[in-house]
Structures are given as structure tokens and as C-alpha cells.
Amino acid sequence: MKAYRDEKNKFFEELMRNKNKYKSRNVADYYNKLYTDDERAFVGEPLPLVKRLTEYIKSGDVLEVGAGGGRNSIYLAHLGFKVTATDISPVSIKNIKRLTTREHIALKTAVFDISKNALAHRYDAIICTFTLHHLRADDAISTIKKIQRNTKPSGFNLITTFTKNGDFYKSNPNTPNFYLDSKAQLKKLYKGWKILRIFEKNGKARALDATGRPQFNVFVGLLAHKIK
């Protein structure tokens, strides 16, 4: 088990250190390995902010970008939302399909790279959690604008993304990838939207540092309502 963890973390550390060299295929490779080795990764309870979303919307079309193990998408599908779960990792999508088939849940899935592909539809809510740090800063901002454009009037966006105050960024401060200075930066990107919830919070990552200790990050969570 320790050897497996060491190998997985070595791969992750290499990915984090050299993101400027990595394209989407390499990010997909990392998550393909993660979800192959641990089918329960990011499965189970949805993020609390996703539960908060359901206080404002009770039905509709939902897109999740970077669905991972499916915890958020499956939760919303259970509640009757028409959910499309997307991820860059084919293994992620395969695992989500297996879970939804076993639990008899209606849910669409797609292998999808949000940074490279257009969205074909507009949605009542779009969720993007812990995904943007895999993109270069300009691509991440373009992705946020794409998500905003493809949100229906009176729809919702839910974003969680890391800041520069956590271990991921501090281990590679020269990365060109997207890390927020503070929650104010994300709030500014949602000018003209009604901010329902925004916060910064510490969180423990799955990845371990060189000493085998868990890494910690600070992330921003945002729930916003499109009022135009």
C-alpha cells in the first residue's frame, strides 16, 4: 500500500511541478490512473455547496464540468435534475456509468475537455469544482466566460477553485496555471451576477507531500445567480 501511495504521489508531484509542459492528455492520464486504482475516489457525499444550490433551484438541466467520481452529479440526478456529467478522464466517465447503472439513475455522461471544446447547450446550472487549476490562467478565465455564456437567464454557476495560499501553488509558484489571489478575484469575474455565497476555506488534499503528510490547500467557493 505504501509503495502504491508513493508511486501515485510521485506522479502527482511531477504533474504539479511541470504543468506548463502538460497538455490535457497528461491530466487525463493522471486521473485515469487515479480512478483505475481507486474506484471510490471522489464518490459519496456531494460538496456542501452543491447541497446549498438545491435551496435555490429544484429542477432543470445541470452540467458538471470535471465530474470526477460523480458525487455531485449523482446526488443531483437522485433529486430529479437532468444532469450531464463530463470529465476529461475516460475512466472517470466509465466509473460514473457503472455507478448510475447499478443504482438505476438517469444521467448523461461525456468525455469532454472544457478548455478545447464548445458547449452545445445552455443549462439551468453549471458546476465546476476543483478543475480550473489544471488549466493555464488565460484558458481558465476563458472557460469561466464560456460557462457563463452557456448558463440560461436566471441560471446558476457553482465554482470551487484553489488559491495561491495552499500547498499546490506553493510547491510550484512559477506555474502558469490558474490559482486565485483571493475570493475577490473570482467575485470580480462574476460582476453583474448576484453572488449568493462566496467563501475561502482550508481543505486537505488527497495528495501527500514528500514526507508522506497530507497536503493542504485554500480554496474559494462561489455560488452565483445570473440575473441578466
Phi and psi restraints in degrees (value plus and minus 20) as a CYANA .aco file:
   2 LYS   PHI     -83.4   -43.4
   2 LYS   PSI     -62.0   -22.0
   3 ALA   PHI     -81.7   -41.7
   3 ALA   PSI     -60.3   -20.3
   4 TYR   PHI     -83.0   -43.0
   4 TYR   PSI     -64.8   -24.8
   5 ARG   PHI     -83.5   -43.5
   5 ARG   PSI     -61.3   -21.3
   6 ASP   PHI     -82.1   -42.1
   6 ASP   PSI     -63.1   -23.1
   7 GLU   PHI     -84.7   -44.7
   7 GLU   PSI     -63.7   -23.7
   8 LYS   PHI     -84.6   -44.6
   8 LYS   PSI     -62.9   -22.9
   9 ASN   PHI     -90.6   -50.6
   9 ASN   PSI     -53.6   -13.6
  10 LYS   PHI     -81.8   -41.8
  10 LYS   PSI     -63.2   -23.2
  11 PHE   PHI     -82.8   -42.8
  11 PHE   PSI     -62.6   -22.6
  12 PHE   PHI     -85.5   -45.5
  12 PHE   PSI     -64.7   -24.7
  13 GLU   PHI     -81.5   -41.5
  13 GLU   PSI     -59.6   -19.6
  14 GLU   PHI     -83.2   -43.2
  14 GLU   PSI     -62.4   -22.4
  15 LEU   PHI     -80.3   -40.3
  15 LEU   PSI     -65.9   -25.9
  16 MET   PHI     -87.2   -47.2
  16 MET   PSI     -57.9   -17.9
  17 ARG   PHI     -90.6   -50.6
  17 ARG   PSI     -50.4   -10.4
  18 ASN   PHI    -141.2  -101.2
  18 ASN   PSI      15.1    55.1
  19 LYS   PHI     -80.6   -40.6
  19 LYS   PSI     -50.1   -10.1
  20 ASN   PHI     -84.7   -44.7
  20 ASN   PSI     -40.3    -0.3
  21 LYS   PHI    -111.5   -71.5
  21 LYS   PSI     -37.5     2.5
  22 TYR   PHI    -111.7   -71.7
  22 TYR   PSI     115.5   155.5
  23 LYS   PHI    -120.5   -80.5
  23 LYS   PSI    -199.6  -159.6
  24 SER   PHI     -78.5   -38.5
  24 SER   PSI     -52.3   -12.3
  25 ARG   PHI     -79.0   -39.0
  25 ARG   PSI     -59.0   -19.0
  26 ASN   PHI     -92.0   -52.0
  26 ASN   PSI     -57.6   -17.6
  27 VAL   PHI     -82.9   -42.9
  27 VAL   PSI     -63.0   -23.0
  28 ALA   PHI     -81.1   -41.1
  28 ALA   PSI     -60.0   -20.0
  29 ASP   PHI     -79.6   -39.6
  29 ASP   PSI     -64.1   -24.1
  30 TYR   PHI     -80.4   -40.4
  30 TYR   PSI     -68.1   -28.1
  31 TYR   PHI     -94.4   -54.4
  31 TYR   PSI     -48.9    -8.9
  32 ASN   PHI     -79.6   -39.6
  32 ASN   PSI     -62.5   -22.5
  33 LYS   PHI     -86.6   -46.6
  33 LYS   PSI     -64.7   -24.7
  34 LEU   PHI     -78.7   -38.7
  34 LEU   PSI     -67.9   -27.9
  35 TYR   PHI     -98.3   -58.3
  35 TYR   PSI     -39.0     1.0
  36 THR   PHI     -95.4   -55.4
  36 THR   PSI     -64.3   -24.3
  37 ASP   PHI     -94.0   -54.0
  37 ASP   PSI     -49.6    -9.6
  38 ASP   PHI    -158.9  -118.9
  38 ASP   PSI      71.6   111.6
  39 GLU   PHI     -87.4   -47.4
  39 GLU   PSI     -34.3     5.7
  40 ARG   PHI    -115.7   -75.7
  40 ARG   PSI     -15.8    24.2
  41 ALA   PHI     -82.8   -42.8
  41 ALA   PSI     108.7   148.7
  42 PHE   PHI      37.1    77.1
  42 PHE   PSI      16.4    56.4
  43 VAL   PHI    -133.3   -93.3
  43 VAL   PSI     128.4   168.4
  44 GLY   PHI     100.1   140.1
  44 GLY   PSI    -155.1  -115.1
  45 GLU   PHI     -85.3   -45.3
  45 GLU   PSI     117.5   157.5
  46 PRO   PHI     -91.4   -51.4
  46 PRO   PSI     147.4   187.4
  47 LEU   PHI     -83.2   -43.2
  47 LEU   PSI     124.2   164.2
  48 PRO   PHI     -75.0   -35.0
  48 PRO   PSI     -53.8   -13.8
  49 LEU   PHI     -86.9   -46.9
  49 LEU   PSI     -49.8    -9.8
  50 VAL   PHI     -87.6   -47.6
  50 VAL   PSI     -59.9   -19.9
  51 LYS   PHI     -82.7   -42.7
  51 LYS   PSI     -57.9   -17.9
  52 ARG   PHI     -83.8   -43.8
  52 ARG   PSI     -57.0   -17.0
  53 LEU   PHI     -74.1   -34.1
  53 LEU   PSI     -59.9   -19.9
  54 THR   PHI     -92.4   -52.4
  54 THR   PSI     -24.1    15.9
  55 GLU   PHI     -98.7   -58.7
  55 GLU   PSI     -37.6     2.4
  56 TYR   PHI    -128.5   -88.5
  56 TYR   PSI     -43.3    -3.3
  57 ILE   PHI    -160.2  -120.2
  57 ILE   PSI     115.5   155.5
  58 LYS   PHI    -132.1   -92.1
  58 LYS   PSI     -31.3     8.7
  59 SER   PHI    -181.1  -141.1
  59 SER   PSI     149.9   189.9
  60 GLY   PHI     109.9   149.9
  60 GLY   PSI    -198.4  -158.4
  61 ASP   PHI    -110.1   -70.1
  61 ASP   PSI     106.4   146.4
  62 VAL   PHI    -143.5  -103.5
  62 VAL   PSI     114.0   154.0
  63 LEU   PHI    -131.6   -91.6
  63 LEU   PSI     111.4   151.4
  64 GLU   PHI    -131.5   -91.5
  64 GLU   PSI     105.1   145.1
  65 VAL   PHI    -118.2   -78.2
  65 VAL   PSI     100.9   140.9
  66 GLY   PHI      56.3    96.3
  66 GLY   PSI      38.1    78.1
  67 ALA   PHI     -91.7   -51.7
  67 ALA   PSI     -39.2     0.8
  68 GLY   PHI      41.2    81.2
  68 GLY   PSI    -143.2  -103.2
  69 GLY   PHI    -100.9   -60.9
  69 GLY   PSI     -28.8    11.2
  70 GLY   PHI      77.9   117.9
  70 GLY   PSI     -12.6    27.4
  71 ARG   PHI     -79.5   -39.5
  71 ARG   PSI     -60.8   -20.8
  72 ASN   PHI     -96.0   -56.0
  72 ASN   PSI     -65.9   -25.9
  73 SER   PHI     -83.4   -43.4
  73 SER   PSI     -64.0   -24.0
  74 ILE   PHI     -85.6   -45.6
  74 ILE   PSI     -59.7   -19.7
  75 TYR   PHI     -79.2   -39.2
  75 TYR   PSI     -67.5   -27.5
  76 LEU   PHI     -88.8   -48.8
  76 LEU   PSI     -57.0   -17.0
  77 ALA   PHI     -83.9   -43.9
  77 ALA   PSI     -57.9   -17.9
  78 HIS   PHI     -76.7   -36.7
  78 HIS   PSI     -54.4   -14.4
  79 LEU   PHI    -102.9   -62.9
  79 LEU   PSI     -24.2    15.8
  80 GLY   PHI      83.3   123.3
  80 GLY   PSI     -18.3    21.7
  81 PHE   PHI     -88.8   -48.8
  81 PHE   PSI     130.3   170.3
  82 LYS   PHI    -109.9   -69.9
  82 LYS   PSI      80.0   120.0
  83 VAL   PHI    -125.9   -85.9
  83 VAL   PSI     117.3   157.3
  84 THR   PHI    -135.2   -95.2
  84 THR   PSI      96.1   136.1
  85 ALA   PHI    -119.9   -79.9
  85 ALA   PSI     102.6   142.6
  86 THR   PHI    -141.7  -101.7
  86 THR   PSI     132.2   172.2
  87 ASP   PHI    -178.8  -138.8
  87 ASP   PSI     133.3   173.3
  88 ILE   PHI     -94.1   -54.1
  88 ILE   PSI     -37.4     2.6
  89 SER   PHI    -114.1   -74.1
  89 SER   PSI      98.2   138.2
  90 PRO   PHI     -80.8   -40.8
  90 PRO   PSI     -51.5   -11.5
  91 VAL   PHI     -90.2   -50.2
  91 VAL   PSI     -57.2   -17.2
  92 SER   PHI     -75.5   -35.5
  92 SER   PSI     -69.6   -29.6
  93 ILE   PHI     -85.3   -45.3
  93 ILE   PSI     -59.2   -19.2
  94 LYS   PHI     -81.1   -41.1
  94 LYS   PSI     -62.6   -22.6
  95 ASN   PHI     -87.0   -47.0
  95 ASN   PSI     -60.2   -20.2
  96 ILE   PHI     -83.2   -43.2
  96 ILE   PSI     -62.8   -22.8
  97 LYS   PHI     -79.7   -39.7
  97 LYS   PSI     -60.9   -20.9
  98 ARG   PHI     -83.2   -43.2
  98 ARG   PSI     -64.3   -24.3
  99 LEU   PHI     -84.7   -44.7
  99 LEU   PSI     -63.6   -23.6
 100 THR   PHI     -89.8   -49.8
 100 THR   PSI     -53.8   -13.8
 101 THR   PHI     -85.6   -45.6
 101 THR   PSI     -64.0   -24.0
 102 ARG   PHI     -84.1   -44.1
 102 ARG   PSI     -57.1   -17.1
 103 GLU   PHI    -116.0   -76.0
 103 GLU   PSI     -16.0    24.0
 104 HIS   PHI      36.8    76.8
 104 HIS   PSI      30.4    70.4
 105 ILE   PHI    -128.4   -88.4
 105 ILE   PSI     113.8   153.8
 106 ALA   PHI    -104.9   -64.9
 106 ALA   PSI      96.9   136.9
 107 LEU   PHI    -179.3  -139.3
 107 LEU   PSI     110.6   150.6
 108 LYS   PHI    -105.9   -65.9
 108 LYS   PSI     129.5   169.5
 109 THR   PHI    -156.0  -116.0
 109 THR   PSI     137.2   177.2
 110 ALA   PHI    -179.2  -139.2
 110 ALA   PSI     119.8   159.8
 111 VAL   PHI     -99.3   -59.3
 111 VAL   PSI     101.9   141.9
 112 PHE   PHI    -172.6  -132.6
 112 PHE   PSI     114.8   154.8
 113 ASP   PHI    -126.5   -86.5
 113 ASP   PSI      82.7   122.7
 114 ILE   PHI     -81.8   -41.8
 114 ILE   PSI     -47.6    -7.6
 115 SER   PHI     -96.6   -56.6
 115 SER   PSI     -38.8     1.2
 116 LYS   PHI    -132.7   -92.7
 116 LYS   PSI     -39.6     0.4
 117 ASN   PHI    -138.1   -98.1
 117 ASN   PSI     127.8   167.8
 118 ALA   PHI     -98.4   -58.4
 118 ALA   PSI     131.8   171.8
 119 LEU   PHI    -108.6   -68.6
 119 LEU   PSI     111.5   151.5
 120 ALA   PHI    -106.1   -66.1
 120 ALA   PSI     -35.2     4.8
 121 HIS   PHI    -153.3  -113.3
 121 HIS   PSI     148.0   188.0
 122 ARG   PHI    -128.4   -88.4
 122 ARG   PSI     132.2   172.2
 123 TYR   PHI    -150.5  -110.5
 123 TYR   PSI     135.1   175.1
 124 ASP   PHI     -93.2   -53.2
 124 ASP   PSI     -47.1    -7.1
 125 ALA   PHI    -172.1  -132.1
 125 ALA   PSI     120.2   160.2
 126 ILE   PHI    -146.3  -106.3
 126 ILE   PSI     111.0   151.0
 127 ILE   PHI    -134.8   -94.8
 127 ILE   PSI     113.1   153.1
 128 CYS   PHI    -161.8  -121.8
 128 CYS   PSI      82.5   122.5
 129 THR   PHI    -137.8   -97.8
 129 THR   PSI     107.5   147.5
 130 PHE   PHI      32.1    72.1
 130 PHE   PSI      27.3    67.3
 131 THR   PHI    -144.7  -104.7
 131 THR   PSI     -55.8   -15.8
 132 LEU   PHI     -85.1   -45.1
 132 LEU   PSI     -44.4    -4.4
 133 HIS   PHI     -90.0   -50.0
 133 HIS   PSI     -30.0    10.0
 134 HIS   PHI    -103.3   -63.3
 134 HIS   PSI     -26.8    13.2
 135 LEU   PHI    -127.1   -87.1
 135 LEU   PSI     130.2   170.2
 136 ARG   PHI     -81.7   -41.7
 136 ARG   PSI     133.3   173.3
 137 ALA   PHI     -75.5   -35.5
 137 ALA   PSI     -65.0   -25.0
 138 ASP   PHI     -87.2   -47.2
 138 ASP   PSI     -56.4   -16.4
 139 ASP   PHI     -87.6   -47.6
 139 ASP   PSI     -56.3   -16.3
 140 ALA   PHI     -86.0   -46.0
 140 ALA   PSI     -62.9   -22.9
 141 ILE   PHI     -85.8   -45.8
 141 ILE   PSI     -60.1   -20.1
 142 SER   PHI     -81.9   -41.9
 142 SER   PSI     -57.0   -17.0
 143 THR   PHI     -86.1   -46.1
 143 THR   PSI     -62.2   -22.2
 144 ILE   PHI     -80.3   -40.3
 144 ILE   PSI     -62.9   -22.9
 145 LYS   PHI     -85.4   -45.4
 145 LYS   PSI     -56.8   -16.8
 146 LYS   PHI     -84.0   -44.0
 146 LYS   PSI     -63.6   -23.6
 147 ILE   PHI     -81.0   -41.0
 147 ILE   PSI     -62.9   -22.9
 148 GLN   PHI     -83.0   -43.0
 148 GLN   PSI     -64.8   -24.8
 149 ARG   PHI     -82.3   -42.3
 149 ARG   PSI     -53.1   -13.1
 150 ASN   PHI    -115.6   -75.6
 150 ASN   PSI      -3.9    36.1
 151 THR   PHI    -117.7   -77.7
 151 THR   PSI     110.4   150.4
 152 LYS   PHI     -84.9   -44.9
 152 LYS   PSI     135.3   175.3
 153 PRO   PHI     -74.4   -34.4
 153 PRO   PSI     117.0   157.0
 154 SER   PHI      49.8    89.8
 154 SER   PSI      -5.0    35.0
 155 GLY   PHI    -107.2   -67.2
 155 GLY   PSI    -194.6  -154.6
 156 PHE   PHI    -152.3  -112.3
 156 PHE   PSI     126.0   166.0
 157 ASN   PHI    -139.0   -99.0
 157 ASN   PSI     120.6   160.6
 158 LEU   PHI    -148.8  -108.8
 158 LEU   PSI      97.9   137.9
 159 ILE   PHI    -145.9  -105.9
 159 ILE   PSI     114.8   154.8
 160 THR   PHI    -149.0  -109.0
 160 THR   PSI     115.1   155.1
 161 THR   PHI    -176.5  -136.5
 161 THR   PSI     136.9   176.9
 162 PHE   PHI    -102.1   -62.1
 162 PHE   PSI     134.5   174.5
 163 THR   PHI    -124.3   -84.3
 163 THR   PSI     158.7   198.7
 164 LYS   PHI    -101.0   -61.0
 164 LYS   PSI     -17.7    22.3
 165 ASN   PHI    -113.1   -73.1
 165 ASN   PSI     -14.7    25.3
 166 GLY   PHI    -128.4   -88.4
 166 GLY   PSI     155.1   195.1
 167 ASP   PHI     -85.8   -45.8
 167 ASP   PSI     -54.0   -14.0
 168 PHE   PHI     -78.6   -38.6
 168 PHE   PSI     -68.2   -28.2
 169 TYR   PHI     -92.9   -52.9
 169 TYR   PSI     -63.3   -23.3
 170 LYS   PHI     -83.8   -43.8
 170 LYS   PSI     -46.6    -6.6
 171 SER   PHI     -95.7   -55.7
 171 SER   PSI     -34.3     5.7
 172 ASN   PHI    -172.2  -132.2
 172 ASN   PSI      48.7    88.7
 173 PRO   PHI     -87.6   -47.6
 173 PRO   PSI     -31.1     8.9
 174 ASN   PHI    -112.4   -72.4
 174 ASN   PSI     -15.1    24.9
 175 THR   PHI     -81.2   -41.2
 175 THR   PSI     121.5   161.5
 176 PRO   PHI    -104.1   -64.1
 176 PRO   PSI     -17.9    22.1
 177 ASN   PHI     -99.6   -59.6
 177 ASN   PSI     150.0   190.0
 178 PHE   PHI    -103.6   -63.6
 178 PHE   PSI      91.8   131.8
 179 TYR   PHI    -154.2  -114.2
 179 TYR   PSI     113.4   153.4
 180 LEU   PHI     -95.3   -55.3
 180 LEU   PSI     126.9   166.9
 181 ASP   PHI     -92.9   -52.9
 181 ASP   PSI     -58.2   -18.2
 182 SER   PHI    -187.4  -147.4
 182 SER   PSI     155.4   195.4
 183 LYS   PHI     -85.4   -45.4
 183 LYS   PSI     -45.1    -5.1
 184 ALA   PHI     -81.5   -41.5
 184 ALA   PSI     -52.5   -12.5
 185 GLN   PHI     -85.6   -45.6
 185 GLN   PSI     -63.1   -23.1
 186 LEU   PHI     -89.8   -49.8
 186 LEU   PSI     -60.0   -20.0
 187 LYS   PHI     -78.9   -38.9
 187 LYS   PSI     -59.4   -19.4
 188 LYS   PHI     -83.5   -43.5
 188 LYS   PSI     -55.5   -15.5
 189 LEU   PHI     -87.0   -47.0
 189 LEU   PSI     -37.8     2.2
 190 TYR   PHI    -128.2   -88.2
 190 TYR   PSI      11.1    51.1
 191 LYS   PHI     -80.7   -40.7
 191 LYS   PSI     113.1   153.1
 192 GLY   PHI      74.5   114.5
 192 GLY   PSI     -31.5     8.5
 193 TRP   PHI    -117.9   -77.9
 193 TRP   PSI     136.4   176.4
 194 LYS   PHI    -107.6   -67.6
 194 LYS   PSI      98.4   138.4
 195 ILE   PHI    -103.1   -63.1
 195 ILE   PSI      93.0   133.0
 196 LEU   PHI    -106.8   -66.8
 196 LEU   PSI     -51.1   -11.1
 197 ARG   PHI    -179.4  -139.4
 197 ARG   PSI     112.2   152.2
 198 ILE   PHI    -169.6  -129.6
 198 ILE   PSI     117.1   157.1
 199 PHE   PHI    -178.8  -138.8
 199 PHE   PSI     142.4   182.4
 200 GLU   PHI    -136.0   -96.0
 200 GLU   PSI     121.4   161.4
 201 LYS   PHI    -169.2  -129.2
 201 LYS   PSI     125.3   165.3
 202 ASN   PHI    -101.0   -61.0
 202 ASN   PSI     124.9   164.9
 203 GLY   PHI    -169.1  -129.1
 203 GLY   PSI     129.5   169.5
 204 LYS   PHI    -110.1   -70.1
 204 LYS   PSI     111.4   151.4
 205 ALA   PHI    -106.9   -66.9
 205 ALA   PSI     142.4   182.4
 206 ARG   PHI     -90.8   -50.8
 206 ARG   PSI     -51.8   -11.8
 207 ALA   PHI     -92.1   -52.1
 207 ALA   PSI     128.7   168.7
 208 LEU   PHI    -127.9   -87.9
 208 LEU   PSI     134.9   174.9
 209 ASP   PHI    -104.3   -64.3
 209 ASP   PSI    -193.4  -153.4
 210 ALA   PHI     -84.1   -44.1
 210 ALA   PSI     -41.8    -1.8
 211 THR   PHI    -112.1   -72.1
 211 THR   PSI     -20.5    19.5
 212 GLY   PHI      68.9   108.9
 212 GLY   PSI     -14.3    25.7
 213 ARG   PHI    -109.9   -69.9
 213 ARG   PSI     129.2   169.2
 214 PRO   PHI     -82.1   -42.1
 214 PRO   PSI     123.3   163.3
 215 GLN   PHI    -106.1   -66.1
 215 GLN   PSI     130.9   170.9
 216 PHE   PHI    -142.6  -102.6
 216 PHE   PSI     125.3   165.3
 217 ASN   PHI    -154.1  -114.1
 217 ASN   PSI     139.6   179.6
 218 VAL   PHI    -129.4   -89.4
 218 VAL   PSI     108.5   148.5
 219 PHE   PHI    -145.1  -105.1
 219 PHE   PSI     137.4   177.4
 220 VAL   PHI    -126.4   -86.4
 220 VAL   PSI     113.8   153.8
 221 GLY   PHI    -132.7   -92.7
 221 GLY   PSI     116.8   156.8
 222 LEU   PHI    -156.8  -116.8
 222 LEU   PSI     114.9   154.9
 223 LEU   PHI    -145.4  -105.4
 223 LEU   PSI      99.4   139.4
 224 ALA   PHI    -151.7  -111.7
 224 ALA   PSI     128.8   168.8
 225 HIS   PHI    -133.5   -93.5
 225 HIS   PSI     106.9   146.9
 226 LYS   PHI    -100.7   -60.7
 226 LYS   PSI      91.3   131.3
 227 ILE   PHI    -122.7   -82.7
 227 ILE   PSI     -22.1    17.9
